[in-house]
């Protein structure tokens, strides 16, 4: 009988240790051998927090990024090299990824491809998990599966990569590089991770200045036109989206093994705001109101309207995405801010507004109004900036009477501009 697939991660003792432990134990519960790679000092902290010696693999400080940034982030390549003498199939994943299945899936994953890279099922919160909410984050790759043979090929390919010594958990770029190797040198596929979940949090990466060596490697591997870091990052994110769409059959195969796996699902509660949800033309009948309220609460706690833009569609039935988004923004202001906000029209120096609008122009025209709304709404809620031209564009793009009514109501909430 084959040994269970080995799951490799790194638990950050200075992060949300309770949530990471919950995710770590979900892999155990599903029947895997799971190990957190950590430096000696971090391992000692994890033992204090209830992890066992068998849960932690202690690595030398030289196998972390300590010399580069004074952080003990485990480097990826030394971990892979250390596995060359074993015949284990391996999963490499982030410590905040929850196993949404209840059996070890090594054999099932191997039946789909010898190596796999997965996006994640994005969750508003773990305890509000609903298997019907199929929202996948395709901006990165959060889990890799390798058969033992594919892992050896990965190790050989990494030896030719300029960025091999920069790859580390918690450092942006390594997932794109491994994904590029998986597509170009291995027999791999990129799929939506229907059986892994991630609780939403704001992206903490500040930029792509350290992505430069990854850009050169990925350009070489995939024969891209440019090695510019931002261009490569954008190009590879499109590859992730396209591959996930092409491999929809594999996602459906994974979905059959979805399981809540011990998630403590709480009864959804109604939140107390100054006003109840407002309605126009019966849209309220197509809204799961408690879920919408929970999104409002998450926006408040994260101070990020991006939460709403990502999860709103899951709250509505028989409603276009554009209509759902403008309806939600109007009701957010009504419920949370008492129906009135007083934004400015001035942008701070060095803002990224022009870049965001340029990105909107690259979107197909049929989706452009939604892209513009995402910029408009995020600027309004996150930065308290009202852009009249963007609002006018939304109005002129609407040939639906109900949409125009909602936009009129929304405008009435904007004071002082």
C-alpha positions in Angstrom: 0.0 0.0 0.0 1.4 3.4 -0.9 2.0 5.9 1.8 -0.2 8.9 2.0 0.7 12.0 -0.1 3.0 14.3 1.8 1.7 17.8 2.3 4.3 20.5 2.8 3.6 24.0 4.1 5.1 26.6 6.5 3.0 27.9 9.4 3.9 31.4 10.4 4.0 31.7 14.2 3.7 35.4 14.0 0.6 35.3 11.8 -3.0 34.2 12.6 -1.8 31.0 14.3 -5.3 29.9 15.3 -6.6 30.0 11.7 -3.4 28.4 10.3 -3.7 25.6 12.8 -7.2 25.0 11.7 -6.1 24.7 8.1 -3.1 22.5 9.1 -5.4 20.1 11.0 -7.8 20.0 8.1 -5.1 18.2 6.0 -4.5 15.8 8.9 -8.2 15.2 9.2 -8.3 14.3 5.5 -5.7 11.6 6.0 -2.5 13.2 4.8 1.0 13.4 6.4 1.5 17.1 6.7 4.6 18.9 7.8 5.5 22.6 8.4 9.0 23.6 7.4 10.4 26.1 9.9 13.6 27.5 11.4 14.6 26.3 14.9 13.4 29.5 16.5 10.0 29.4 14.8 9.6 25.7 15.4 10.0 26.3 19.2 7.2 28.9 19.0 5.0 26.4 17.1 5.5 23.8 19.8 4.4 26.4 22.4 1.2 26.9 20.4 0.3 23.2 20.4 2.0 21.8 17.3 3.9 18.5 17.9 7.4 17.7 17.0 6.1 15.4 14.2 4.3 18.4 12.7 7.4 20.5 12.2 10.5 19.9 10.1 13.4 22.1 11.3 15.5 23.6 8.6 18.8 25.4 8.8 18.7 29.2 8.7 20.7 29.1 5.5 17.6 27.5 3.8 15.5 30.6 4.7 15.5 34.2 3.5 17.0 35.5 6.8 20.1 36.9 5.1 18.0 38.7 2.5 15.2 40.2 4.7 15.7 39.1 8.3 12.7 36.8 8.1 12.8 33.0 8.4 10.8 32.3 5.2 11.6 28.8 4.0 13.1 28.6 0.5 11.3 26.4 -1.9 14.2 24.8 -3.8 16.1 23.3 -0.8 12.8 21.7 0.3 12.4 20.1 -3.2 16.0 19.0 -3.2 15.6 17.3 0.2 12.8 15.2 -1.2 14.8 13.7 -4.1 15.7 10.6 -2.1 12.0 9.7 -1.5 9.2 8.3 -3.6 6.5 10.4 -2.1 4.0 12.2 -4.1 3.9 15.7 -2.8 1.5 18.6 -2.2 3.0 22.1 -1.6 0.5 24.6 -0.3 0.2 27.8 1.7 -0.6 27.6 5.4 -3.9 29.4 5.1 -5.4 26.8 2.6 -8.1 24.6 4.1 -8.6 21.0 2.8 -12.2 20.9 1.6 -12.2 17.1 1.2 -12.2 14.2 3.7 -10.0 11.6 2.0 -6.4 11.7 0.7 -6.6 12.6 -2.9 -3.2 11.7 -4.2 -4.5 8.9 -6.5 -7.4 11.1 -7.7 -5.0 14.0 -8.5 -2.6 11.6 -10.4 -5.6 10.4 -12.5 -6.1 14.0 -13.7 -2.4 14.8 -14.4 1.1 13.8 -13.2 1.4 17.3 -11.8 -1.2 20.0 -11.0 -1.4 23.6 -10.0 -4.6 24.9 -8.3 -6.3 28.2 -7.9 -8.2 28.4 -4.6 -11.9 28.6 -3.8 -12.2 32.0 -2.2 -14.4 32.3 0.8 -15.9 35.3 2.6 -15.2 33.4 5.8 -14.6 29.8 6.5 -17.5 29.4 8.9 -19.9 30.7 6.2 -18.7 28.2 3.6 -21.3 27.2 1.1 -20.5 24.6 -1.6 -22.7 26.6 -4.1 -20.3 29.6 -3.9 -17.9 28.8 -6.7 -15.7 31.8 -6.6 -12.1 31.0 -7.5 -9.2 33.4 -7.2 -7.1 33.1 -10.4 -4.5 35.8 -9.6 -2.2 33.2 -8.2 -1.6 29.5 -7.5 -2.0 28.2 -4.0 -1.4 24.5 -4.3 0.9 22.2 -6.3 0.7 18.5 -6.7 3.6 16.5 -8.0 4.0 12.7 -8.5 7.5 11.6 -7.4 8.7 11.5 -11.0 7.4 15.0 -11.8 9.0 16.3 -8.7 12.4 15.2 -9.9 11.8 16.9 -13.3 10.8 20.1 -11.4 14.1 19.9 -9.5 16.1 19.6 -12.7 14.2 22.5 -14.3 14.7 24.8 -11.3 18.5 24.3 -11.5 18.4 26.2 -14.8 16.4 29.1 -13.3 17.9 32.4 -12.3 15.3 32.9 -9.6 15.7 29.5 -7.9 17.4 31.0 -4.8 14.7 33.7 -4.5 11.8 31.3 -4.3 10.3 31.3 -0.8 7.0 30.9 1.0 5.4 34.3 1.4 7.4 35.9 -1.4 5.4 36.8 -4.5 6.5 35.2 -7.8 7.5 31.6 -6.9 4.1 30.2 -7.7 4.2 31.7 -11.2 7.6 30.3 -11.9 6.7 26.8 -10.7 3.5 27.1 -12.7 5.5 28.0 -15.8 7.7 25.0 -15.3 4.7 22.8 -14.8 3.3 23.9 -18.2 6.5 23.9 -20.2 8.6 21.1 -18.8 6.2 18.8 -17.0 3.0 17.1 -18.0 1.0 19.5 -15.8 -2.3 21.3 -15.8 -3.6 24.4 -14.0 -7.1 23.8 -12.6 -9.6 25.6 -10.3 -9.1 24.1 -6.8 -12.7 23.0 -6.0 -11.4 21.1 -3.0 -9.3 23.7 -1.3 -10.5 26.9 0.4 -9.0 30.3 1.4 -10.6 32.8 3.7 -10.5 36.3 2.0 -7.9 38.8 3.2 -6.4 41.8 1.6 -3.3 41.2 -0.6 -0.3 42.5 1.4 2.2 42.5 -1.5 3.4 46.0 -2.1 4.8 45.7 -5.6 6.8 43.5 -8.1 10.3 44.9 -7.6 11.5 41.5 -6.6 9.7 39.8 -9.5 12.4 40.8 -12.0 14.4 37.5 -12.1 11.1 35.5 -12.2 10.1 37.6 -15.2 13.2 36.6 -17.1 12.8 32.9 -16.2 9.1 32.8 -17.1 9.8 34.6 -20.4 12.3 32.0 -21.4 10.2 29.0 -20.3 7.0 30.2 -22.1 8.6 32.1 -25.0 6.8 35.3 -24.0 7.4 38.6 -25.8 8.7 40.6 -22.8 10.5 40.0 -19.5 9.1 43.2 -17.9 7.9 42.2 -14.4 4.4 43.8 -14.6 3.9 42.5 -18.2 4.9 39.0 -17.3 2.7 39.0 -14.2 -0.3 40.2 -16.2 0.4 37.6 -19.0 0.7 34.7 -16.6 -2.5 35.7 -14.7 -4.3 35.4 -18.0 -2.7 32.0 -18.6 -4.0 30.9 -15.2 -7.5 32.1 -16.1 -7.4 30.5 -19.6 -6.1 27.2 -18.4 -8.6 27.0 -15.6 -11.4 27.6 -18.1 -10.0 25.0 -20.5 -9.7 22.4 -17.7 -13.3 22.8 -16.5 -13.7 19.0 -16.7 -11.0 18.5 -14.2 -12.6 21.0 -11.8 -15.9 19.1 -12.1 -14.0 15.9 -11.2 -12.6 17.5 -8.1 -15.9 19.0 -7.1 -17.3 15.5 -6.7 -15.0 15.1 -3.7 -15.9 18.4 -2.0 -16.5 18.0 1.7 -16.9 20.5 4.6 -14.3 18.5 6.5 -15.0 19.7 10.0 -15.8 23.3 9.1 -17.8 24.8 11.9 -20.6 26.5 9.9 -22.4 29.1 11.9 -26.0 30.1 11.5 -25.9 33.2 9.4 -27.1 36.2 11.4 -28.7 39.5 10.4 -26.5 42.5 11.1 -27.9 45.7 12.7 -27.5 48.8 10.5 -29.1 52.2 10.5 -31.4 51.2 7.6 -32.9 48.1 6.1 -32.0 47.1 2.6 -33.7 49.4 0.1 -35.5 48.1 -3.0 -36.0 49.2 -6.6 -38.2 47.2 -9.0 -38.3 44.1 -6.9 -34.6 43.4 -7.0 -34.8 42.7 -3.2 -36.6 39.5 -4.1 -33.5 38.2 -5.8 -31.1 38.9 -3.0 -29.9 36.6 -0.2 -30.0 39.5 2.2 -28.1 37.9 5.1 -25.2 37.1 2.8 -25.2 40.7 1.5 -25.1 42.0 5.1 -22.2 39.8 5.9 -20.3 41.3 2.9 -21.0 44.8 4.2 -19.6 43.7 7.5 -16.5 42.3 5.8 -16.0 45.5 3.8 -16.1 47.5 7.1 -13.6 45.2 8.8 -11.2 45.1 5.9 -11.8 48.7 4.8 -11.8 47.3 1.2 -14.7 47.4 -1.3 -12.8 44.8 -3.3 -14.4 42.2 -1.0 -17.8 43.3 -2.3 -16.7 43.4 -6.0 -15.4 39.8 -5.6 -18.4 38.2 -3.7 -21.5 40.3 -4.7 -22.5 38.0 -7.5 -23.0 35.1 -5.1 -25.8 37.1 -3.3 -28.1 37.5 -6.3 -30.1 35.3 -8.6 -31.6 36.4 -11.9 -29.7 39.6 -11.8 -27.0 40.9 -14.1 -23.6 41.4 -12.5 -23.6 45.2 -13.2 -27.1 45.6 -11.7 -26.0 43.6 -8.6 -22.9 45.7 -8.1 -24.6 49.1 -8.3 -27.5 47.9 -6.2 -25.1 46.6 -3.5 -23.0 49.9 -3.5 -26.2 52.0 -3.1 -27.4 49.8 -0.3 -24.0 49.7 1.4 -24.1 53.5 1.6 -27.8 53.4 2.8 -27.3 50.7 5.4 -23.8 51.4 6.7 -23.5 55.2 6.2 -27.1 56.2 6.8 -27.6 57.1 3.1 -25.0 59.8 2.9 -21.3 60.1 2.3 -19.2 63.3 1.7 -16.3 62.4 -0.6 -13.7 64.6 -2.2 -13.0 64.9 -5.9 -9.2 65.4 -5.5 -6.7 62.6 -6.0 -3.5 62.4 -3.9 -0.1 62.8 -5.6 1.3 59.6 -7.1 -2.1 57.9 -7.3 -2.7 54.9 -9.7 -5.9 56.1 -11.2 -4.6 56.5 -14.7 -3.1 53.0 -14.6 -6.4 51.5 -13.4 -8.3 53.3 -16.2 -5.8 52.1 -18.8 -6.4 48.5 -17.6 -10.2 49.1 -18.1 -9.6 50.1 -21.7 -7.9 46.8 -22.3 -11.0 44.9 -21.2 -13.5 43.8 -23.9 -16.2 46.4 -24.4 -18.9 44.1 -23.2 -17.3 43.9 -19.8 -15.9 47.5 -19.6 -18.7 49.0 -17.6 -18.1 46.5 -14.9 -14.4 47.2 -14.9 -15.0 50.9 -14.7 -17.5 50.4 -11.8 -14.9 48.4 -9.9 -12.5 51.3 -10.1 -15.2 53.9 -9.3 -16.6 52.0 -6.3 -13.2 51.1 -4.8 -12.0 54.8 -5.1 -15.3 55.9 -3.5 -15.4 53.5 -0.6 -11.6 52.8 0.0 -10.3 56.3 -0.6 -13.4 58.6 -0.3 -12.9 59.9 -3.9 -15.9 60.6 -6.2 -15.0 60.7 -9.9 -17.8 62.4 -11.8 -16.5 61.3 -15.2 -16.5 57.6 -14.2 -20.0 58.0 -12.8 -21.2 59.7 -16.0 -19.7 56.8 -18.0 -21.7 54.3 -15.9 -24.9 56.3 -16.6 -24.2 56.6 -20.3 -23.4 52.8 -20.5 -26.8 51.9 -19.0 -29.7 51.3 -21.3 -31.7 49.6 -18.6 -34.3 51.7 -16.8 -33.8 49.9 -13.4 -30.0 50.5 -13.6 -30.6 54.2 -14.2 -33.0 54.4 -11.2 -30.3 52.8 -9.0 -27.6 55.1 -10.2 -29.9 58.1 -9.6 -30.4 56.8 -6.0 -26.7 56.3 -5.6 -26.0 59.9 -6.8 -28.4 61.2 -4.2 -26.3 59.7 -1.5 -23.2 61.6 -2.7 -23.1 65.0 -1.0 -20.6 67.9 -1.2 -19.4 67.4 -4.8 
